[in-house]
Amino acid sequence: MMDKDSQQPFDVLVIGAGPAGMAAAVRAAERGGRVGIVDDNPNCGGQIWRGAEDDHGQEATAWSSRLRNADITKLFGMRVFHQPETGVLLAEGTDDVCELRYTNLVLATGARERFLPFPGWTLPNVMGAGGLQAMVKSGLPVRGKRVVVAGTGPLLLAVAAYLRKQGAEIPIICEQASWSSLARFGVGLLGRPGKITQGLQLKKELAEIPFAANSWPIGAHGGQVLESVTISRGGKTEVIACDFLACGFHLVPNVELQSLLGCQISGGFVQVDEFQQTSVQRVFCAGEPTGIGGVELALVEGQIAGLAAVGEKNAAQKLFGERRESHRFARMLDRAFRLRPELRSLPSAETIVCRCEDVPYSRLQEHRSWRAAKLHSRCGMGPCQGRVCGPATQFLFQWNPDSVRPPVFPARVGSLGRVVSGL
C-alpha cells in the first residue's frame, strides 16, 4: 500500500504517462495542484516516447524535464484495474495494491496497434510495427535482419527509419493507401512547414528503400518462424524473403477504463467537451482515446485537461486554437489512410482471428454480433480480453464490443482478494 500521506486525495490524478498524460500532469502541478501520475511502464513517455529522450527530439526532452522537476507523485510500474467507488481507483504494482483517491481524474490511456488477421499472421516474428520498434529499443537485435514493414500511416516510415538506424535491412515498405490518397495528403501538408521538414528527413533516412502504395501482406510463411511474406502490390502478388514482418493498421484507442467509469463513447472514441471533460463530472480525457491525432494533438489536449482540472479555464482556452489546427491534421490523416475494404477479405476460413482461444475466421462467420461470437466460440474471452481480436472483428464484421467489466486488466488473485476484503 502507499504511505499514509499518499492516501490524501490528489487534486488531479493522471492515468497514463505518454505525451498527453505528461502534459496534463505538468500543467496541473505547475498551477499548484497536488498531482499524481500512474503508468504501467517503468518510465514516462508512453509508447511513442519510449526509450532514450535524445531519440525523440527536443520536445520529448523538454516535457520529460518538466515532469521530473515538477512536484508530482510518480507511480510508475503500476496498472489501474478497478474502481471500487467514485473517486477511488485501485492499481496493482509488482508486490501490492494501491488505493488512489482523487478529486479530478485525467485519463490519458493512449492507444494500441490494430492487427488484421491474414494467413500466417500468428507465426513468430510477425509483429506490430510499433511493437517491434519497442522491442528493439528494449534490446532485441535486428542488425543484418530483413524486415518488411507493412500497413498504413506515417508510423510505418518512422518505424522503418528507426529499424534501419539499428542495422536492419528493409527490402520494402508496403502502404495500403492509394497513390492518389497519398498525393492529396502531400498537398495538404503545404501549409505545414514543420510536417514537410519531418517528411523530408524521413525521405533522406529511407533513401533507396522501395516504397509501394496499394500494397499489403496477404500471407506469411515459414516452419517454426517467419521466413517470407507474400504481398499484394498493385494487384500482383510478390514473395519476399524476410526475418521479421512489422505490420501496423492504424491505432485503436484504449477506452476500457473510460467505459468502466461510465464515460460516453461514440464511434470508439471518448466524447469530451471543449475543456476535455467527459460525460462524467470531474473526469477528463486527452490524447488518442478522444481521437487518433498524433503527438501534437495529444500534448495540447493534455495541457487543456490538466489546466481545466485545476480550475484554470482561462489558460486552457488560450490553447483552443492550437487544438483546432491539430484536429485539422488529424482529419487529414484519417482521410488519407482509411483502411480499404479489400482488407476484409484477407483471412481464409482457417485463419486464426482470436489467438487466445484459437478461434478461426470460419467460426466467426456464423455469428451476427460480438456478443454471440463470444458466447458460442469464446472469441475475446482469453487473457487479452478482446484487445487484439476485438478491433479486428470490428473492422471485419462491423461488430461493436460489449461493455467492460472489472477488472479492466488481468490482475493477480491476491489483488482481487484485497478488493473483496476491502483492502
N, C-alpha and C positions, 0 to 999 in steps of 0.2 A: 504493500500500500504506500501511497505518497505520505510525506510527513504531515504533521498536524497543520502547519501553516498553509500547506497546499490545498487543504480542504476548504479554505475560504473560496467563495465563488470567483471565478475570473470575470472581469468586466467583459472581456472578449476571449472566447476560446476558438481557435482556428484549427480545423481538421484538414491536414494536407499541407506539406511544406514545399510544393512546387512554386513556380513564379507567382501564381495568384495568391496562394497562402502566405508566401513570404511578404508580398506587398501589403496584404491585409494586416498581418501581424505588425509589421514595421510601422505603418502609418497610424495604427491604433495606439501602439506603445509610445510613439513619438508625440502623441497628443495627450499622454498621461494616463492611458488606460492600463489596468492590470491585465496582462495578456499572457495566454499560454498557447503554444502551437504543438500539435501532435502529428507524427508521421511514422509509418511502419518501417521506413528506411532508416539506416543509422546516421544519415546526414541530410541536410536540406538540399533542395534543388529539384526534387521530383525526378521523373523520367527524362525530361528534356535537358535539365542541367546536371545530370548525374556525372560524377567524376570530378576531375581537377577543374577548378574555376577558370584557369587560363585557357582551357579548351573551348570556352563558351563566350569569350569576349568580355569587353569592359562592363556591359550591363549586368551580366551574371555576377561578376566580381563585386560590383558596386552594391547590389542588393544583398549579396551574402555578407558583405562587410557591415552593412546597416543592420542586418539581422543579428549578427554576432555582438555588435556594440549596443543594441537596444536592450532595455530591461524587460526581457521576455523569458518566461519559463519554457524551456525547450524539452519536450518529451518525445525523443526520437527512439525508434525501435519498439513502438507501441501501436497497436491497432484497435480502433474502436469497434466493438462488436454488438453492443446492446444499449438500449435506453430504458432503464427501469422506471423512470418517472420524468416529467417535464423538468428541464434544467439540469439533468444529470445524465452523463454518459459513462459507460464502462469501457475501459481499454485494457487489453491484455499485453503484458510485456513478456520478457523471457522467463521470469520467475514468479510473477504475481499479477494481480488485477488492480487497476487504479480506478477510483471513483473521481470523475471530473465534473465539478459543478460550475455553472456559468450563468451569466445574465444574458449575454448576447453570444450567438454562435455564427461563425462563418465557415461554410462548407466549401472547401476548395479541393475536392477529391479527384480532380483530373480525369484522365481517360485511359483506355487500354486499346490495343490493336484489334481490329476485326479480322478474323480468319475466315476465308471462304474455302469450303471443302472441295477438293478435286482428287482424282485417283493418285494415291501415293503421298498425300499431304501429311500423313502420320509417320512417315519414315524419319528416323533420326537425322538431324542436320537440316530438316525443313523447318524454318523458324520464322517468327515475326521479324520484320526489318528492324524495328526499334529494339526488339528483344535480343537479336544478335548483336546489335551495337552495344547494348547494356552489358552483355556477357563479355564482349571484347574489352570493354572498359574495366571489367572486373578481373581480367587476366586471361581470357580464352585466346590462345594464339591462332592467328589466321595468316601469318606470313607465308606466302607461297601457295595459299589455298585459293581455288577458283570459286568465286561467289557470284551467282546470278541474283540480281536484285530486280524484283518484280512487284507490281501492284499499281498504286496511283498516288499522285500528290507530290509536292516538293520534298516531303520527308525522304523519298527514295533517293533523291540526289544528295541530300545531306548525309544519309547513311552510306551511300556508295563512296562519297568523298572521304568520309572518316575511315572506312574499311581500307580504302586504297592507301591512306596515310600509314595504316598499320601493316602494310605489306601485302594485302590481299590482291589477287588478280580478279578484275571484274570483266568477264567476257561480254556482258551485255546488260543494259538497264531496260526493262520492259515496262512501258506505261500503257495502261488500258485506255486512257483518254485518246481521242482522235487528234490528228494534226490541226484540224480546224478549231477545236476547242482550245488547244494549246496556243494557237495563234491569237485568238480573241483574248486569252488570258494575258499574253505578252503585250498586246496593245493596251490593255487595262493598266499595266504597270508603268506606262509612260509618265504618268503624273506622280509616281512614287520613286524618286531617285534612290532612296535607301534600299528598296527592294531590287532595283536594277543593279545596284552595286553588289548586292548579295548574289544575284543571279550570275553576274559576270565572274565573280570569284569562284563560284561553283563550276562554271564552264571551264575556267582555267584549270581547276583541280581535277576535272574529269576529262581533260583533253585526250583524244584518241580512243575513248571508251565508246563503243556503239550505243546509241540511244534509239529505241524503236517504239513509236507510238502505235496505237491499235494492236497492242501485243499483251499477252498474258499467259501464265502457265496453264497447261491442260493435263499434265501428268508428271509425276516424279517417279524415278525408277532406281532400283538398287536391291541388293540382297539384305544384308543386316544394316546397311546405312546408305544414304543417298549417293548415287553415282552419276546420274544425269537427269535432265529435265526436258520435257517436250513443251515447246511454246507454240502458241498461235501467233504468227507475225504477219499482219496484213492479209489474213485469210489463208496463209500457208503454214504448214507445220515444220518445225525445225527442232532437232535434238541437240542439246548442248551438254557436254560433259562438265560436271562441277562437283565440288565438295560440300558446298552449302547453297541453299536457296533461301533468300531473305525476302519474305512476302509482307506487304502492307497494304491492305484495302481499306483505308480510312481509319479513323479513331471512333471508339464507342464511349460515350460519357459514363463515368461511374456514378450512378444515381441511386444505388441501393440504400445508402444511409438516408438520403433525402426522402426516399419513398417510405422508409421506416418511420421517419419523423412526421409524415403526413404532408409533405410539400407537394404542391400541384405540379404535375409533369404532363407535358403535351409534346407529341412528336418525338418522344425520347429525351427531351431536354427539360430542365427545371425552369419554371416560369418565375420571373422576378420583376419587380417594379423598377423605377428609374434609379433607386438607391441600392439595387441588388438585393432587396428584401424579398423573400419567398412569401408564399401564401400563409406561412406560419409566422406569427408575431415574433420578432427578435431573432429570427433565423435568416441569415443571409447566404447567398451562394455566388461564387465567382469562378471564372475560368471555363474550362471545357464542358462542365455539366450544364451550363446555360447556353452552349452553342460552340461548336468547334471553330476556333478562330486564330489559334497560334499564340505565341508568347506575348506580343504587343497587346492584344485584347485581354489576355489573362492578367497582365500586370495592371492595366488601367481599371479593369473590373475589380481586382483585388484591392486596389487603393480606395476606390469608391466604397466598397463594402466595409473596409476597415474604418474609414473616416465616419461613415454613416452609423456604424455600430457604437461609436463613442460620442455620437450626437453632433459631429462636425459636418452638418449637411451643406453649409455654405462652401466649405473647402471641397467637399465631394462634387458639388455642382460645377466647379471650375474644370473638372475633368470630363464633363459630358461630351464636349466637342471632340476631344481625342478619342473617346469611346465610339462616337458615331463614325469617325473615319476608319477605325479598326473594324467596325461592323461591315462597312462597305467592302473592305478587303476580304472579310470572311465570306460574304455573299459571292464574291468573285471566285474564291476557291471552290465553293460548293457547286457553282455552275460549271466550272471548267473540269472538275474531277469527279463529277457524279458517276456512280457505278453504272455501267451499261447493262442492259437486260440480258445480253448474251451470257454473262457470267452466271446466271441462274441455271444454265444447262451444264455447268462444269461437272457436277457429281454424276457418277454412274450409279446403278442400282446398288452395287456392293460397297460404295464409298462410305466409310465411317463418318458420321456427322457429329455424334456425341462420343467423344473419346473416353470419357469417364465410364460410360455404361455400354460401350461398343454397339451403339445403335446405328445401323446403316440407313442410307437415304431411302431405300425402298420401304422400310417400316414406317418412316415418317410420312411418306406419300399417302398412306391410308387414312390420315387424320386431317381435320379441318381447323385445328386450333392448337396452340401451345399447351393448354391445359390437357386436352385429350391425348396429345402425344406423350406428355409426362405420365399420365395415369396408365397408359397402355404399354409404353415402351421404356419408361424410366429416363427418357431423354431429359437432361437438365437436372437430374437428381443426384449426381455424383459429387465428388469433392469440390469441383469448381462452381457448383450450384448454377449452372447455365451461363456462366460468364463468357464461355467460348462458343458453345452451340446455340445459345440464346440469340445473339446478334446474327449468327449465320442463318438460323431459321427465320429470323425476322426479315432478312433480305430474300431468302429463297422462297418463302411461302407467305410473306407479309403477315406473319403471326405477331401478336402483341404479348409481351411477357405478363405473368401474373404478378400479384402483389408480393412484396418482400416480407419475410417473417424473420424474427430474431432466431439465432444470432446472424448478423449481417455477413460475417466471415466465419469460417470454421474456427472453433475455439476448443481449448482443452477441456476435458471432462471436469477437471478440478476448477476451472474458471466458471463453468456453468453451475457447478455445485455452490460456488460462492454466491452466484446470483440467487439461487433457490433459498440459500440460508440467509440472504440479506447482507452479504459480505461479512 
